């Protein structure tokens, strides 16, 4: 059986579509299917419709698979209905003023992507709880961008988000410059996930980094949004996290050590602090080094054996 002119046109249209366009094309395909199934019209923002589309989207790995699903869907559909679907694509496309915008930064810059997704979560047209079930972060962004009228019909709102992100980034390229390491970010993500008191504020558990280097992006992205939203909340949570990390490192550093307190004259304490400053170490380190030096000199033989013990 030779393909009809309608099927040929649809095939050309779908194959020529951009990767970004495949997201809203899948939405229109599923909407077409659901309207035929229930013999009823659906709004593009209908929650059940969107959940149904997202369920399909989550089974697909890439945009080539999306194209195949769309084309396979219409293989056995009659020509008139295929033309109707093509018309719906053209009508919907005309409403997408956002299509002219370059979105490449959102694909390459996850920190910008996370900031934008957080900003989009307050959208009033689409249920964020439903959209959040999209497993691919970039697909989630595209779905919000094209299906929500708030974003799809104008560049203005997305441009405002970009301006806010640029402002935050100029202030804080790194939120934890002194702790910038994979070990810190891995720990910080786990700490924040368990922080029930502030969990609703930073919502760290919603981020799912897959590799160690992604934890840095996630933590910085969380604090980007906090700083953008409320500087006081940002400062309080940042101080809490910094103090918790400092205490953790302090406990690790002093593991196996016992605390002792000795009275020193003012002059001796002054000398101790001068020595510590000169060698750029702590007072405790100076005391420890001096004790080792004197002990090696007076309490050990030439072979390094102890000459004395507390029991003799």
SULGIUR-V81084 format. One record per residue. RES is the residue in one small letter. PHI is phi in whole degrees, -180 to 180 (* if undefined). PSI is psi in radians with two decimals (* if undefined). NEAR is the number of other C-alpha atoms within 10 Angstrom. Layout:
res & phi & psi & near
RES & PHI & PSI & NEAR
RES & PHI & PSI & NEAR
//
This chain:
res & phi & psi & near
x & * & 2.18 & 3
x & -80 & 2.48 & 6
x & -67 & 2.49 & 12
x & -73 & 3.00 & 12
x & -64 & -0.59 & 12
x & -66 & -0.78 & 18
x & -66 & -0.66 & 21
x & -64 & -0.76 & 11
x & -64 & -0.75 & 14
x & -64 & -0.74 & 20
x & -59 & -0.78 & 19
x & -66 & -0.72 & 11
x & -63 & -0.82 & 12
x & -69 & -0.75 & 19
x & -68 & -0.50 & 14
x & -86 & -0.13 & 11
x & -68 & 2.65 & 12
x & -74 & 2.85 & 10
x & -59 & -0.65 & 14
x & -66 & -0.67 & 16
x & -65 & -0.46 & 18
x & -61 & -0.45 & 23
x & -67 & -0.86 & 24
x & -76 & -0.41 & 20
x & -66 & -0.70 & 21
x & -64 & -0.70 & 20
x & -60 & -0.80 & 23
x & -66 & -0.66 & 21
x & -60 & -0.84 & 19
x & -68 & -0.66 & 20
x & -61 & -0.76 & 21
x & -60 & -0.76 & 17
x & -64 & -0.79 & 13
x & -67 & -0.65 & 17
x & -68 & -0.62 & 13
x & -71 & -0.66 & 11
x & -64 & -0.77 & 9
x & -101 & -0.01 & 9
x & 51 & 0.85 & 9
x & -151 & 2.70 & 8
x & -90 & 2.51 & 11
x & -121 & 2.49 & 15
x & -75 & 2.58 & 9
x & -62 & -0.39 & 16
x & -98 & 0.10 & 14
x & -58 & 2.25 & 13
x & -67 & -0.73 & 18
x & -67 & -0.66 & 11
x & -63 & -0.79 & 18
x & -67 & -0.66 & 22
x & -65 & -0.65 & 17
x & -65 & -0.75 & 15
x & -64 & -0.75 & 21
x & -64 & -0.63 & 24
x & -60 & -0.67 & 14
x & -70 & -0.81 & 16
x & -57 & -0.68 & 23
x & -70 & -0.20 & 14
x & -90 & -0.11 & 11
x & -108 & 2.40 & 13
x & -88 & -0.53 & 10
x & -153 & 3.08 & 14
x & -71 & -0.46 & 18
x & -64 & -0.67 & 12
x & -67 & -0.62 & 13
x & -63 & -0.80 & 21
x & -57 & -0.77 & 22
x & -63 & -0.74 & 13
x & -61 & -0.75 & 16
x & -64 & -0.84 & 20
x & -67 & -0.71 & 15
x & -63 & -0.55 & 12
x & -62 & -0.50 & 13
x & -109 & 0.14 & 17
x & -57 & -0.77 & 13
x & -105 & 0.30 & 10
x & -93 & 2.47 & 11
x & -68 & 2.79 & 12
x & -60 & -0.72 & 16
x & -60 & -0.76 & 10
x & -71 & -0.54 & 13
x & -67 & -0.73 & 20
x & -63 & -0.66 & 16
x & -62 & -0.70 & 13
x & -66 & -0.72 & 18
x & -61 & -0.72 & 19
x & -62 & -0.69 & 12
x & -66 & -0.60 & 15
x & -63 & -0.80 & 17
x & -65 & -0.71 & 11
x & -66 & -0.76 & 11
x & -66 & -0.69 & 15
x & -60 & -0.63 & 17
x & -66 & -0.40 & 10
x & -86 & -0.19 & 14
x & -90 & 1.34 & 18
x & -65 & -0.40 & 14
x & -71 & -0.28 & 18
x & -60 & -0.45 & 18
x & -78 & -0.11 & 8
x & -85 & 2.43 & 11
x & -75 & 2.11 & 8
x & -108 & 0.16 & 12
x & -61 & -0.57 & 8
x & -64 & -0.55 & 11
x & -73 & -0.44 & 17
x & -81 & -0.56 & 13
x & -97 & -0.36 & 11
x & -117 & 1.68 & 11
x & -69 & -0.49 & 17
x & -65 & -0.73 & 22
x & -65 & -0.73 & 21
x & -61 & -0.82 & 20
x & -64 & -0.72 & 23
x & -61 & -0.75 & 23
x & -68 & -0.74 & 20
x & -61 & -0.72 & 21
x & -62 & -0.73 & 17
x & -66 & -0.62 & 15
x & -71 & -0.30 & 21
x & -65 & -0.24 & 15
x & -93 & 0.16 & 11
x & -58 & 2.41 & 14
x & -96 & -0.21 & 11
x & -90 & -0.61 & 15
x & -115 & 2.53 & 21
x & -73 & 2.03 & 18
x & -66 & -0.56 & 17
x & -60 & -0.64 & 11
x & -74 & -0.83 & 14
x & -62 & -0.58 & 19
x & -62 & -0.32 & 17
x & -78 & -0.12 & 14
x & -71 & 2.12 & 20
x & -76 & -0.58 & 15
x & -86 & 2.09 & 14
x & -59 & -0.75 & 19
x & -69 & -0.69 & 17
x & -62 & -0.66 & 21
x & -62 & -0.76 & 19
x & -61 & -0.83 & 20
x & -64 & -0.66 & 20
x & -63 & -0.83 & 22
x & -61 & -0.74 & 25
x & -63 & -0.73 & 24
x & -94 & -0.47 & 25
x & -94 & -0.54 & 22
x & -79 & 2.12 & 19
x & -59 & -0.48 & 18
x & -61 & -0.60 & 19
x & -103 & -0.62 & 19
x & -72 & -0.46 & 22
x & -95 & -0.03 & 18
x & -159 & 2.57 & 17
x & -81 & -0.25 & 17
x & -59 & -0.81 & 13
x & -67 & -0.73 & 14
x & -66 & -0.64 & 19
x & -66 & -0.62 & 12
x & -65 & -0.70 & 11
x & -62 & -0.74 & 17
x & -62 & -0.69 & 16
x & -66 & -0.72 & 12
x & -65 & -0.72 & 16
x & -64 & -0.76 & 20
x & -61 & -0.67 & 14
x & -66 & -0.78 & 13
x & -63 & -0.78 & 17
x & -65 & -0.62 & 17
x & -68 & -0.52 & 9
x & -79 & -0.76 & 12
x & -136 & 1.43 & 15
x & -58 & -0.63 & 12
x & -134 & 2.31 & 18
x & -83 & -0.36 & 19
x & -131 & 1.14 & 18
x & -59 & -0.65 & 9
x & -77 & -0.28 & 8
x & -117 & 0.36 & 14
x & -71 & 1.53 & 12
x & -153 & 2.72 & 13
x & -59 & -0.69 & 14
x & -63 & -0.68 & 13
x & -66 & -0.83 & 16
x & -67 & -0.65 & 22
x & -62 & -0.79 & 19
x & -65 & -0.77 & 13
x & -60 & -0.73 & 20
x & -62 & -0.78 & 21
x & -64 & -0.73 & 12
x & -62 & -0.79 & 15
x & -70 & -0.61 & 19
x & -62 & -0.54 & 17
x & -93 & -0.04 & 13
x & -84 & 1.53 & 15
x & -67 & -0.54 & 11
x & -63 & -0.73 & 8
x & -108 & 0.13 & 14
x & -58 & -0.68 & 14
x & -72 & -0.37 & 10
x & -80 & -0.92 & 15
x & -96 & -0.35 & 20
x & 51 & 0.76 & 15
x & -65 & -0.49 & 22
x & -67 & -0.24 & 14
x & -79 & -0.22 & 10
x & -93 & 2.34 & 16
x & -125 & 1.29 & 13
x & -65 & 2.50 & 14
x & -103 & -0.42 & 8
x & -129 & 2.70 & 9
x & -53 & -0.69 & 12
x & -70 & -0.31 & 14
x & -78 & -0.33 & 16
x & -65 & -0.62 & 23
x & -62 & -0.76 & 24
x & -63 & -0.76 & 18
x & -64 & -0.86 & 22
x & -63 & -0.78 & 23
x & -64 & -0.64 & 21
x & -66 & -0.71 & 26
x & -60 & -0.77 & 22
x & -77 & -0.40 & 23
x & -59 & -0.86 & 27
x & -68 & -0.66 & 22
x & -63 & -0.78 & 21
x & -64 & -0.70 & 19
x & -66 & -0.61 & 15
x & -83 & -0.83 & 13
x & -160 & 1.96 & 10
x & -63 & -0.57 & 11
x & -71 & -0.74 & 11
x & -65 & -0.75 & 16
x & -54 & -0.86 & 19
x & -64 & -0.77 & 14
x & -63 & -0.79 & 11
x & -72 & -0.61 & 17
x & -65 & -0.74 & 17
x & -64 & -0.75 & 12
x & -59 & -0.80 & 11
x & -67 & -0.74 & 16
x & -63 & -0.76 & 17
x & -65 & -0.70 & 12
x & -64 & -0.71 & 14
x & -66 & -0.74 & 17
x & -61 & -0.77 & 13
x & -64 & -0.69 & 12
x & -62 & -0.85 & 11
x & -66 & -0.61 & 12
x & -66 & -0.74 & 11
x & -64 & -0.71 & 12
x & -65 & -0.72 & 10
x & -66 & -0.63 & 10
x & -101 & 0.23 & 10
x & -62 & 2.28 & 9
x & 87 & -0.04 & 7
x & -102 & 2.62 & 8
x & -110 & 2.58 & 6
x & -86 & 2.31 & 5
x & -133 & 2.57 & 5
x & -124 & 2.25 & 5
x & -131 & 2.52 & 4
x & -86 & 2.28 & 7
x & -122 & 2.59 & 10
x & -68 & 2.81 & 8
x & -59 & -0.70 & 9
x & -67 & -0.74 & 9
x & -64 & -0.73 & 11
x & -63 & -0.68 & 13
x & -63 & -0.77 & 12
x & -62 & -0.72 & 12
x & -61 & -0.78 & 18
x & -68 & -0.62 & 17
x & -65 & -0.76 & 13
x & -62 & -0.74 & 16
x & -64 & -0.72 & 17
x & -66 & -0.73 & 13
x & -62 & -0.69 & 9
x & -96 & -0.01 & 11
x & 57 & 0.79 & 11
x & -134 & 3.12 & 12
x & -81 & 2.86 & 14
x & -59 & -0.71 & 15
x & -61 & -0.66 & 11
x & -66 & -0.68 & 13
x & -63 & -0.81 & 18
x & -61 & -0.78 & 14
x & -61 & -0.76 & 11
x & -67 & -0.69 & 11
x & -67 & -0.68 & 11
x & -65 & -0.79 & 12
x & -61 & -0.72 & 12
x & -64 & -0.80 & 12
x & -69 & -0.66 & 11
x & -65 & -0.79 & 13
x & -60 & -0.61 & 16
x & -76 & -0.70 & 11
x & -110 & -0.32 & 11
x & -121 & 0.18 & 15
x & -133 & 2.53 & 14
x & -83 & -3.07 & 11
x & -68 & -0.34 & 8
x & -93 & 0.02 & 6
x & 86 & 0.28 & 9
x & -89 & 2.54 & 10
x & -69 & 2.34 & 13
x & -90 & -0.35 & 12
x & -138 & 2.80 & 10
x & -147 & 2.94 & 7
x & -72 & -0.21 & 4
x & -99 & -0.03 & 4
x & -139 & * & 5
//
